[in-house]
Structure formats: C-alpha cells, structure tokens
Amino acid sequence: MHNFEELLIWKRSKSLCISIYKISTIFPKEEVYGLTNQMRRCAVSIPSNIAEGCGRNTSKQLIQFLNIANGSLSELKT
C-alpha cells in the first residue's frame, strides 16, 4: 500500500478537481445536469481512483486504477 496523500500526482489532481468545481459554477444553468455534472464527475474520479489504487494490495491493481484515473483525465480534456 502507498500513502496517496504524499503523491504529487494525487495533490495535483485534487487541485484540478477543486478548480473544475469552482470554474463550473459560472457555466450556464442549463448545463447543470449536462456538461457541469459530467466535468465534475470526471474531475473527482481522478484523485479518487489514485487513492483507491494506492489502497489495493498489488502493483497490478494499483496500475489498473491509475489507468482508470488517466481515462477520466482524458474524458475531462474532451
């Protein structure tokens, strides 16, 4: 197991998540259940999957969750 709170990538992804939440507050109200919701879910998925992967027992599981986090980042970029 790894202490995810010490990882720079987790800290940066958490900051990104907070930024997305702040930025998305100025989106049009009609986007609350569309773009806003989707972006927020992607953003929170990134540090969450890093943390979950670090809590798993094997490196293979950690890599799997890091890949999921990377996928969420790609979705957010889109």
Gaussian input, Z-matrix of N, CA and C with variables (Angstrom, degrees):
# hf/3-21g

backbone

0 1
 N
 C     1     B1
 C     2     B2     1     A1
 N     3     B3     2     A2     1     D1
 C     4     B4     3     A3     2     D2
 C     5     B5     4     A4     3     D3
 N     6     B6     5     A5     4     D4
 C     7     B7     6     A6     5     D5
 C     8     B8     7     A7     6     D6
 N     9     B9     8     A8     7     D7
 C    10    B10     9     A9     8     D8
 C    11    B11    10    A10     9     D9
 N    12    B12    11    A11    10    D10
 C    13    B13    12    A12    11    D11
 C    14    B14    13    A13    12    D12
 N    15    B15    14    A14    13    D13
 C    16    B16    15    A15    14    D14
 C    17    B17    16    A16    15    D15
 N    18    B18    17    A17    16    D16
 C    19    B19    18    A18    17    D17
 C    20    B20    19    A19    18    D18
 N    21    B21    20    A20    19    D19
 C    22    B22    21    A21    20    D20
 C    23    B23    22    A22    21    D21
 N    24    B24    23    A23    22    D22
 C    25    B25    24    A24    23    D23
 C    26    B26    25    A25    24    D24
 N    27    B27    26    A26    25    D25
 C    28    B28    27    A27    26    D26
 C    29    B29    28    A28    27    D27
 N    30    B30    29    A29    28    D28
 C    31    B31    30    A30    29    D29
 C    32    B32    31    A31    30    D30
 N    33    B33    32    A32    31    D31
 C    34    B34    33    A33    32    D32
 C    35    B35    34    A34    33    D33
 N    36    B36    35    A35    34    D34
 C    37    B37    36    A36    35    D35
 C    38    B38    37    A37    36    D36
 N    39    B39    38    A38    37    D37
 C    40    B40    39    A39    38    D38
 C    41    B41    40    A40    39    D39
 N    42    B42    41    A41    40    D40
 C    43    B43    42    A42    41    D41
 C    44    B44    43    A43    42    D42
 N    45    B45    44    A44    43    D43
 C    46    B46    45    A45    44    D44
 C    47    B47    46    A46    45    D45
 N    48    B48    47    A47    46    D46
 C    49    B49    48    A48    47    D47
 C    50    B50    49    A49    48    D48
 N    51    B51    50    A50    49    D49
 C    52    B52    51    A51    50    D50
 C    53    B53    52    A52    51    D51
 N    54    B54    53    A53    52    D52
 C    55    B55    54    A54    53    D53
 C    56    B56    55    A55    54    D54
 N    57    B57    56    A56    55    D55
 C    58    B58    57    A57    56    D56
 C    59    B59    58    A58    57    D57
 N    60    B60    59    A59    58    D58
 C    61    B61    60    A60    59    D59
 C    62    B62    61    A61    60    D60
 N    63    B63    62    A62    61    D61
 C    64    B64    63    A63    62    D62
 C    65    B65    64    A64    63    D63
 N    66    B66    65    A65    64    D64
 C    67    B67    66    A66    65    D65
 C    68    B68    67    A67    66    D66
 N    69    B69    68    A68    67    D67
 C    70    B70    69    A69    68    D68
 C    71    B71    70    A70    69    D69
 N    72    B72    71    A71    70    D70
 C    73    B73    72    A72    71    D71
 C    74    B74    73    A73    72    D72
 N    75    B75    74    A74    73    D73
 C    76    B76    75    A75    74    D74
 C    77    B77    76    A76    75    D75
 N    78    B78    77    A77    76    D76
 C    79    B79    78    A78    77    D77
 C    80    B80    79    A79    78    D78
 N    81    B81    80    A80    79    D79
 C    82    B82    81    A81    80    D80
 C    83    B83    82    A82    81    D81
 N    84    B84    83    A83    82    D82
 C    85    B85    84    A84    83    D83
 C    86    B86    85    A85    84    D84
 N    87    B87    86    A86    85    D85
 C    88    B88    87    A87    86    D86
 C    89    B89    88    A88    87    D87
 N    90    B90    89    A89    88    D88
 C    91    B91    90    A90    89    D89
 C    92    B92    91    A91    90    D90
 N    93    B93    92    A92    91    D91
 C    94    B94    93    A93    92    D92
 C    95    B95    94    A94    93    D93
 N    96    B96    95    A95    94    D94
 C    97    B97    96    A96    95    D95
 C    98    B98    97    A97    96    D96
 N    99    B99    98    A98    97    D97
 C   100   B100    99    A99    98    D98
 C   101   B101   100   A100    99    D99
 N   102   B102   101   A101   100   D100
 C   103   B103   102   A102   101   D101
 C   104   B104   103   A103   102   D102
 N   105   B105   104   A104   103   D103
 C   106   B106   105   A105   104   D104
 C   107   B107   106   A106   105   D105
 N   108   B108   107   A107   106   D106
 C   109   B109   108   A108   107   D107
 C   110   B110   109   A109   108   D108
 N   111   B111   110   A110   109   D109
 C   112   B112   111   A111   110   D110
 C   113   B113   112   A112   111   D111
 N   114   B114   113   A113   112   D112
 C   115   B115   114   A114   113   D113
 C   116   B116   115   A115   114   D114
 N   117   B117   116   A116   115   D115
 C   118   B118   117   A117   116   D116
 C   119   B119   118   A118   117   D117
 N   120   B120   119   A119   118   D118
 C   121   B121   120   A120   119   D119
 C   122   B122   121   A121   120   D120
 N   123   B123   122   A122   121   D121
 C   124   B124   123   A123   122   D122
 C   125   B125   124   A124   123   D123
 N   126   B126   125   A125   124   D124
 C   127   B127   126   A126   125   D125
 C   128   B128   127   A127   126   D126
 N   129   B129   128   A128   127   D127
 C   130   B130   129   A129   128   D128
 C   131   B131   130   A130   129   D129
 N   132   B132   131   A131   130   D130
 C   133   B133   132   A132   131   D131
 C   134   B134   133   A133   132   D132
 N   135   B135   134   A134   133   D133
 C   136   B136   135   A135   134   D134
 C   137   B137   136   A136   135   D135
 N   138   B138   137   A137   136   D136
 C   139   B139   138   A138   137   D137
 C   140   B140   139   A139   138   D138
 N   141   B141   140   A140   139   D139
 C   142   B142   141   A141   140   D140
 C   143   B143   142   A142   141   D141
 N   144   B144   143   A143   142   D142
 C   145   B145   144   A144   143   D143
 C   146   B146   145   A145   144   D144
 N   147   B147   146   A146   145   D145
 C   148   B148   147   A147   146   D146
 C   149   B149   148   A148   147   D147
 N   150   B150   149   A149   148   D148
 C   151   B151   150   A150   149   D149
 C   152   B152   151   A151   150   D150
 N   153   B153   152   A152   151   D151
 C   154   B154   153   A153   152   D152
 C   155   B155   154   A154   153   D153
 N   156   B156   155   A155   154   D154
 C   157   B157   156   A156   155   D155
 C   158   B158   157   A157   156   D156
 N   159   B159   158   A158   157   D157
 C   160   B160   159   A159   158   D158
 C   161   B161   160   A160   159   D159
 N   162   B162   161   A161   160   D160
 C   163   B163   162   A162   161   D161
 C   164   B164   163   A163   162   D162
 N   165   B165   164   A164   163   D163
 C   166   B166   165   A165   164   D164
 C   167   B167   166   A166   165   D165
 N   168   B168   167   A167   166   D166
 C   169   B169   168   A168   167   D167
 C   170   B170   169   A169   168   D168
 N   171   B171   170   A170   169   D169
 C   172   B172   171   A171   170   D170
 C   173   B173   172   A172   171   D171
 N   174   B174   173   A173   172   D172
 C   175   B175   174   A174   173   D173
 C   176   B176   175   A175   174   D174
 N   177   B177   176   A176   175   D175
 C   178   B178   177   A177   176   D176
 C   179   B179   178   A178   177   D177
 N   180   B180   179   A179   178   D178
 C   181   B181   180   A180   179   D179
 C   182   B182   181   A181   180   D180
 N   183   B183   182   A182   181   D181
 C   184   B184   183   A183   182   D182
 C   185   B185   184   A184   183   D183
 N   186   B186   185   A185   184   D184
 C   187   B187   186   A186   185   D185
 C   188   B188   187   A187   186   D186
 N   189   B189   188   A188   187   D187
 C   190   B190   189   A189   188   D188
 C   191   B191   190   A190   189   D189
 N   192   B192   191   A191   190   D190
 C   193   B193   192   A192   191   D191
 C   194   B194   193   A193   192   D192
 N   195   B195   194   A194   193   D193
 C   196   B196   195   A195   194   D194
 C   197   B197   196   A196   195   D195
 N   198   B198   197   A197   196   D196
 C   199   B199   198   A198   197   D197
 C   200   B200   199   A199   198   D198
 N   201   B201   200   A200   199   D199
 C   202   B202   201   A201   200   D200
 C   203   B203   202   A202   201   D201
 N   204   B204   203   A203   202   D202
 C   205   B205   204   A204   203   D203
 C   206   B206   205   A205   204   D204
 N   207   B207   206   A206   205   D205
 C   208   B208   207   A207   206   D206
 C   209   B209   208   A208   207   D207
 N   210   B210   209   A209   208   D208
 C   211   B211   210   A210   209   D209
 C   212   B212   211   A211   210   D210
 N   213   B213   212   A212   211   D211
 C   214   B214   213   A213   212   D212
 C   215   B215   214   A214   213   D213
 N   216   B216   215   A215   214   D214
 C   217   B217   216   A216   215   D215
 C   218   B218   217   A217   216   D216
 N   219   B219   218   A218   217   D217
 C   220   B220   219   A219   218   D218
 C   221   B221   220   A220   219   D219
 N   222   B222   221   A221   220   D220
 C   223   B223   222   A222   221   D221
 C   224   B224   223   A223   222   D222
 N   225   B225   224   A224   223   D223
 C   226   B226   225   A225   224   D224
 C   227   B227   226   A226   225   D225
 N   228   B228   227   A227   226   D226
 C   229   B229   228   A228   227   D227
 C   230   B230   229   A229   228   D228
 N   231   B231   230   A230   229   D229
 C   232   B232   231   A231   230   D230
 C   233   B233   232   A232   231   D231

   B1=1.4455
   B2=1.5239
   B3=1.3072
   B4=1.4574
   B5=1.5227
   B6=1.3201
   B7=1.4574
   B8=1.5188
   B9=1.3231
   B10=1.4570
   B11=1.5208
   B12=1.3194
   B13=1.4608
   B14=1.5272
   B15=1.3118
   B16=1.4630
   B17=1.5205
   B18=1.3112
   B19=1.4584
   B20=1.5258
   B21=1.3180
   B22=1.4579
   B23=1.5300
   B24=1.3116
   B25=1.4571
   B26=1.5350
   B27=1.3175
   B28=1.4647
   B29=1.5288
   B30=1.3328
   B31=1.4666
   B32=1.5228
   B33=1.3230
   B34=1.4697
   B35=1.5226
   B36=1.3085
   B37=1.4656
   B38=1.5271
   B39=1.3097
   B40=1.4655
   B41=1.5306
   B42=1.3227
   B43=1.4685
   B44=1.5179
   B45=1.3350
   B46=1.4606
   B47=1.5233
   B48=1.2969
   B49=1.4574
   B50=1.5322
   B51=1.3001
   B52=1.4677
   B53=1.5224
   B54=1.3190
   B55=1.4666
   B56=1.5252
   B57=1.3311
   B58=1.4651
   B59=1.5252
   B60=1.3052
   B61=1.4691
   B62=1.5290
   B63=1.3262
   B64=1.4651
   B65=1.5256
   B66=1.3208
   B67=1.4645
   B68=1.5182
   B69=1.3190
   B70=1.4626
   B71=1.5304
   B72=1.3146
   B73=1.4762
   B74=1.5216
   B75=1.3347
   B76=1.4663
   B77=1.5316
   B78=1.3444
   B79=1.4604
   B80=1.5284
   B81=1.3133
   B82=1.4678
   B83=1.5291
   B84=1.3069
   B85=1.4727
   B86=1.5225
   B87=1.3267
   B88=1.4700
   B89=1.5318
   B90=1.3196
   B91=1.4685
   B92=1.5296
   B93=1.3207
   B94=1.4690
   B95=1.5215
   B96=1.3209
   B97=1.4624
   B98=1.5195
   B99=1.3018
   B100=1.4649
   B101=1.5103
   B102=1.3184
   B103=1.4531
   B104=1.5320
   B105=1.3199
   B106=1.4673
   B107=1.5176
   B108=1.3170
   B109=1.4545
   B110=1.5250
   B111=1.3143
   B112=1.4629
   B113=1.5283
   B114=1.3169
   B115=1.4657
   B116=1.5229
   B117=1.3186
   B118=1.4601
   B119=1.5195
   B120=1.3227
   B121=1.4684
   B122=1.5243
   B123=1.3285
   B124=1.4706
   B125=1.5235
   B126=1.3279
   B127=1.4642
   B128=1.5225
   B129=1.3128
   B130=1.4657
   B131=1.5295
   B132=1.3177
   B133=1.4558
   B134=1.5269
   B135=1.3058
   B136=1.4690
   B137=1.5334
   B138=1.3437
   B139=1.4686
   B140=1.5254
   B141=1.3367
   B142=1.4666
   B143=1.5209
   B144=1.3239
   B145=1.4617
   B146=1.5189
   B147=1.3171
   B148=1.4722
   B149=1.5262
   B150=1.3250
   B151=1.4677
   B152=1.5289
   B153=1.3340
   B154=1.4613
   B155=1.5201
   B156=1.3137
   B157=1.4613
   B158=1.5173
   B159=1.3213
   B160=1.4668
   B161=1.5281
   B162=1.3169
   B163=1.4552
   B164=1.5180
   B165=1.3045
   B166=1.4673
   B167=1.5200
   B168=1.3217
   B169=1.4637
   B170=1.5207
   B171=1.3297
   B172=1.4653
   B173=1.5241
   B174=1.3116
   B175=1.4634
   B176=1.5224
   B177=1.3297
   B178=1.4626
   B179=1.5286
   B180=1.3226
   B181=1.4565
   B182=1.5299
   B183=1.3259
   B184=1.4582
   B185=1.5235
   B186=1.3158
   B187=1.4662
   B188=1.5227
   B189=1.3199
   B190=1.4676
   B191=1.5283
   B192=1.3246
   B193=1.4608
   B194=1.5312
   B195=1.3228
   B196=1.4606
   B197=1.5239
   B198=1.3178
   B199=1.4657
   B200=1.5286
   B201=1.3195
   B202=1.4684
   B203=1.5268
   B204=1.3325
   B205=1.4692
   B206=1.5188
   B207=1.3106
   B208=1.4656
   B209=1.5255
   B210=1.3175
   B211=1.4599
   B212=1.5145
   B213=1.3302
   B214=1.4610
   B215=1.5194
   B216=1.3139
   B217=1.4672
   B218=1.5217
   B219=1.3118
   B220=1.4648
   B221=1.5245
   B222=1.3241
   B223=1.4663
   B224=1.5289
   B225=1.3109
   B226=1.4698
   B227=1.5178
   B228=1.3180
   B229=1.4660
   B230=1.5279
   B231=1.3190
   B232=1.4672
   B233=1.5097
   A1=110.43
   A2=115.31
   A3=122.35
   A4=109.07
   A5=116.98
   A6=120.54
   A7=107.56
   A8=116.36
   A9=121.45
   A10=112.97
   A11=118.11
   A12=121.44
   A13=112.91
   A14=116.97
   A15=121.71
   A16=112.59
   A17=117.66
   A18=121.60
   A19=111.64
   A20=116.15
   A21=121.47
   A22=110.74
   A23=117.50
   A24=121.11
   A25=110.93
   A26=117.80
   A27=120.94
   A28=109.83
   A29=116.74
   A30=120.45
   A31=111.19
   A32=116.48
   A33=120.25
   A34=111.52
   A35=116.47
   A36=118.75
   A37=110.95
   A38=117.32
   A39=120.84
   A40=109.54
   A41=117.70
   A42=121.54
   A43=111.10
   A44=116.59
   A45=120.76
   A46=110.12
   A47=116.81
   A48=122.25
   A49=110.56
   A50=116.87
   A51=121.31
   A52=110.01
   A53=117.38
   A54=121.59
   A55=111.49
   A56=116.66
   A57=120.62
   A58=109.88
   A59=117.50
   A60=120.33
   A61=110.59
   A62=117.25
   A63=120.50
   A64=111.32
   A65=116.76
   A66=121.07
   A67=111.12
   A68=116.64
   A69=120.02
   A70=113.31
   A71=117.57
   A72=118.93
   A73=111.70
   A74=117.48
   A75=119.64
   A76=112.67
   A77=117.15
   A78=120.12
   A79=109.57
   A80=117.16
   A81=119.97
   A82=111.26
   A83=116.15
   A84=121.22
   A85=112.27
   A86=117.21
   A87=118.85
   A88=112.61
   A89=117.00
   A90=121.07
   A91=113.21
   A92=118.05
   A93=120.94
   A94=111.44
   A95=117.66
   A96=120.72
   A97=112.45
   A98=117.24
   A99=121.95
   A100=110.79
   A101=114.88
   A102=121.67
   A103=112.75
   A104=117.33
   A105=120.74
   A106=110.79
   A107=116.37
   A108=121.26
   A109=111.31
   A110=117.07
   A111=121.35
   A112=111.56
   A113=116.30
   A114=119.93
   A115=111.51
   A116=116.60
   A117=120.06
   A118=111.69
   A119=116.84
   A120=119.99
   A121=111.07
   A122=117.02
   A123=120.29
   A124=110.37
   A125=115.43
   A126=120.70
   A127=112.14
   A128=117.20
   A129=119.85
   A130=111.11
   A131=117.17
   A132=121.39
   A133=112.14
   A134=117.47
   A135=120.64
   A136=111.85
   A137=119.84
   A138=118.07
   A139=112.87
   A140=116.81
   A141=119.84
   A142=111.33
   A143=117.19
   A144=120.20
   A145=112.05
   A146=117.06
   A147=119.69
   A148=108.99
   A149=116.25
   A150=120.90
   A151=111.11
   A152=116.75
   A153=119.67
   A154=111.49
   A155=116.99
   A156=120.36
   A157=112.07
   A158=115.99
   A159=119.94
   A160=111.92
   A161=116.10
   A162=120.21
   A163=113.93
   A164=117.56
   A165=121.63
   A166=110.45
   A167=115.02
   A168=120.34
   A169=115.77
   A170=117.18
   A171=118.16
   A172=111.10
   A173=114.88
   A174=120.24
   A175=110.93
   A176=116.52
   A177=120.68
   A178=110.52
   A179=116.85
   A180=120.73
   A181=110.93
   A182=116.95
   A183=120.96
   A184=110.14
   A185=117.02
   A186=121.53
   A187=110.73
   A188=117.01
   A189=121.01
   A190=110.64
   A191=117.68
   A192=120.85
   A193=111.71
   A194=117.41
   A195=119.93
   A196=110.40
   A197=116.90
   A198=120.69
   A199=111.17
   A200=116.98
   A201=120.70
   A202=109.90
   A203=116.72
   A204=120.53
   A205=110.59
   A206=116.96
   A207=121.44
   A208=111.05
   A209=116.16
   A210=120.44
   A211=111.78
   A212=116.61
   A213=120.72
   A214=110.98
   A215=116.83
   A216=120.85
   A217=110.10
   A218=117.12
   A219=120.74
   A220=110.83
   A221=116.15
   A222=120.53
   A223=110.45
   A224=116.75
   A225=120.83
   A226=111.08
   A227=117.60
   A228=120.57
   A229=111.18
   A230=115.81
   A231=120.62
   A232=110.65
   D1=145.97
   D2=179.55
   D3=-114.81
   D4=150.07
   D5=174.15
   D6=-86.91
   D7=98.73
   D8=-174.94
   D9=-62.24
   D10=-28.53
   D11=-177.63
   D12=-66.58
   D13=-16.14
   D14=177.06
   D15=-91.00
   D16=-11.30
   D17=-176.57
   D18=-78.85
   D19=128.77
   D20=178.72
   D21=-59.91
   D22=-39.87
   D23=-178.70
   D24=-64.08
   D25=-36.64
   D26=176.88
   D27=-67.82
   D28=-43.98
   D29=179.58
   D30=-60.96
   D31=-42.67
   D32=179.90
   D33=-68.70
   D34=-38.99
   D35=179.82
   D36=-69.60
   D37=-32.40
   D38=175.58
   D39=-67.04
   D40=-41.97
   D41=176.68
   D42=-62.88
   D43=-40.27
   D44=176.83
   D45=-60.78
   D46=-43.54
   D47=179.86
   D48=-60.11
   D49=-46.35
   D50=178.87
   D51=-62.20
   D52=-41.44
   D53=178.60
   D54=-62.81
   D55=-42.60
   D56=179.30
   D57=-62.30
   D58=-42.73
   D59=178.40
   D60=-61.36
   D61=-42.88
   D62=-179.77
   D63=-67.25
   D64=-47.25
   D65=-178.03
   D66=-63.47
   D67=-40.24
   D68=-175.34
   D69=-70.35
   D70=-10.66
   D71=177.28
   D72=-69.12
   D73=-19.66
   D74=-179.69
   D75=-95.92
   D76=1.35
   D77=177.18
   D78=-65.98
   D79=156.52
   D80=177.02
   D81=-58.15
   D82=146.15
   D83=-177.35
   D84=-59.66
   D85=-31.18
   D86=-179.81
   D87=-69.10
   D88=-9.98
   D89=178.50
   D90=-94.83
   D91=1.12
   D92=-176.94
   D93=-55.20
   D94=-42.48
   D95=-177.38
   D96=-97.09
   D97=5.29
   D98=179.24
   D99=-115.68
   D100=-103.09
   D101=-174.82
   D102=-59.83
   D103=-44.92
   D104=-178.89
   D105=-58.60
   D106=-50.43
   D107=-179.00
   D108=-62.00
   D109=-44.37
   D110=-178.45
   D111=-63.32
   D112=-45.85
   D113=-179.79
   D114=-63.95
   D115=-40.97
   D116=179.60
   D117=-65.52
   D118=-41.22
   D119=179.03
   D120=-64.95
   D121=-41.06
   D122=176.73
   D123=-61.84
   D124=-46.58
   D125=-175.94
   D126=-62.33
   D127=-44.78
   D128=-178.51
   D129=-71.91
   D130=-24.87
   D131=179.01
   D132=-66.89
   D133=-30.16
   D134=-175.63
   D135=-64.77
   D136=-61.21
   D137=179.22
   D138=-67.32
   D139=-28.77
   D140=179.22
   D141=-64.41
   D142=-43.13
   D143=179.77
   D144=-71.16
   D145=-33.48
   D146=174.83
   D147=-62.59
   D148=-46.80
   D149=-179.78
   D150=-62.91
   D151=-44.87
   D152=-179.70
   D153=-63.63
   D154=-41.80
   D155=178.38
   D156=-61.35
   D157=-38.30
   D158=179.21
   D159=-67.67
   D160=-23.58
   D161=179.02
   D162=-86.27
   D163=-3.49
   D164=179.75
   D165=-83.28
   D166=167.15
   D167=-171.27
   D168=-87.82
   D169=-20.01
   D170=-174.73
   D171=-126.33
   D172=157.63
   D173=176.31
   D174=-64.00
   D175=-33.66
   D176=178.80
   D177=-61.90
   D178=-42.14
   D179=178.05
   D180=-67.47
   D181=-40.74
   D182=177.19
   D183=-58.41
   D184=-47.13
   D185=179.96
   D186=-60.83
   D187=-40.09
   D188=178.59
   D189=-59.01
   D190=-45.98
   D191=-178.68
   D192=-72.40
   D193=-31.57
   D194=174.58
   D195=-66.12
   D196=-36.91
   D197=176.05
   D198=-65.30
   D199=-39.05
   D200=176.75
   D201=-63.99
   D202=-43.56
   D203=177.81
   D204=-60.64
   D205=-40.77
   D206=178.09
   D207=-64.10
   D208=-38.30
   D209=176.44
   D210=-63.52
   D211=-40.56
   D212=177.48
   D213=-65.06
   D214=-36.78
   D215=176.74
   D216=-63.82
   D217=-42.58
   D218=178.32
   D219=-63.17
   D220=-40.29
   D221=177.40
   D222=-63.07
   D223=-41.83
   D224=178.86
   D225=-64.38
   D226=-39.43
   D227=177.70
   D228=-59.93
   D229=-35.70
   D230=-179.54
   D231=-68.82

